[in-house]
Amino acid sequence: MLNNLKLISINLLLFLITSFPVIGQRFLLTKDFDGSGIALPKGIRYDQLFREGEIVVNVKGAKTTSKGEHDYNCFIPKGKDGIDGFLFVSHESNDTNATLGDGGGATIFEINKIDGRWINKGSFNAVDFSKVGGTFKNCSGTMTPWGTILSAEEFPPASNAELFMDGSGVRDTSDFNGMKRYQNMGWVVEIDPVSKTALRKLYAMGRCSHEGILIMPDSVTVYLTDDFTPSVFYKFIADKAGDLSKGKLFAYQQNANGNGGTWIRLPSDMKSLIESRNVALQRGATSFARMEWLTFVDGRIYISETGQDEINLDKSVMINSTWANHIQATKKEKGVFDYPYGAVLEFNPSSNSIKPLIAGGEGFKDVDKHFSNPDGITYAKVKGKTYLVINEDIISNTRGRVPEEFLKKNKIVNEIWWLDLSIKNPKVDDLKKIFDRTRWRRNYRWLFYFGLFNLLCEYPTS
């Protein structure tokens, strides 16, 4: 299988886990695994459904080849049996495309499960973002309880020149909706998957490097992460359940002792919302290091935090902010904070406390086991137990993040881990590996539906 994978430049794979015994098994790399392709344990197979270069259709019926740089995917069921529905795929891009629209994008297509295998059905359809002034680097997202998709615009440009990219990015840099065009990028976008059109940008949620979006069961409260250093943890309270276009935005501030925190109300005028991170830092919001995905499990919110090698930011960047307690503990000489492996954080919405559940690094019993730079995160309930499922998106292959033999070949190896949440004070040794994957810069995004796992493969380098 691995030799075959070397011959294929795959942008998107849909994986189906057909059995759960893999949770407890010890998974080792095979002797012939050379750091290229995918290494999977028994019980897992994959079906390829969509790749960059497929023919896609826009809302006007025009056809062209699809965008790449796939990121978030979401299964939208048509019925309760879970055997047919639609797959939404976001594109973390900023390119020029006359048919699909410049900038980022998304694709929707129908899939069906037949004889235990998934197949695509019908055409690949591009989402139209023209109504909202285009989009930019569509990263993570979520499906709302009312059936729309929220797409996060990540790493927003700091100028029209950065957006334009010498003509290879968004070419229309005229003002939009009273803003400079680049300021219209970096928001949460609400999409109707039925009409395949963007409905609105949710300006009330602020502009930042949006990543994770978690809608709470009340359909009023939304938690938002910011993939940046320094990163702000946001909470949005909608004025009306099921309508996220209006509401109040807050930034998290941790107590000095780390045992709780408060939420700082941020101004709701447009000027402040465009600069939501700096406004939050100015008002004393706590800083984190690249917050990523988040998931709600049994009253707790688990947040993946990538981390960063040797953070050294001056006062002009931090403004009035201080680092979260777990990052302050990594302080070295001359004010440098070394937080190379990141962590999975546990947030208690009742007490507003946030702390590491499990920190990255090497195992104590097994020094060859290394957990680094968590990104995608979700959970699964299997046979009465609850597991976190965590995928890596390592920022480098140095400092033990990959085995020595792969470092010599300058390979990137990302891993996906299971963590049993019944374990108290878990360590790296408690993680169970589900698979290794290389050649692609990022790992696979996870989505659970009726016991099936869908994984999204991003950014091929070959």
ABEGO torsion letter per residue (X at the ends): XAAAAAABBBABBBBBBABAAAAABBBBBBAABAGBEBBBBBGBBBBBABBBGBBBBBAAGBBBBBBBGBBBBBBBBABAAGABEBBBBBBBBBBBBAAAEBEBEBBBBBBBBBGGBBBBBEBBBBBBAAAAGEBBGBBBEBBBAAGBBBBBBBGBBABAAAAAGGGABBABABBBGGBBAAAABGBBBBBBAAAGBBABBBAAAEBBBBBBBBBBAAGABBBBBBBBOBBBBBBBBBABBGBAABEBBBBBBBBAAGABBBBBBBBABAAAAAAAAAAAAAAGBBBBBGBBBBBBBGGBBBBBBAEBBGBBBBAAAAEABBBBAAAAAABBBGGBBBBAAEBBBBBBAAAGBBBBABBBEBBAABAABBBBGBBBBBBBBBGGBBBBBBBBBBABABGGABBAAAAAAGBBBBBBBBBBAABBGBBAAABBBABBBBGBABBBBBBBBGGBBBBBBBGBAX
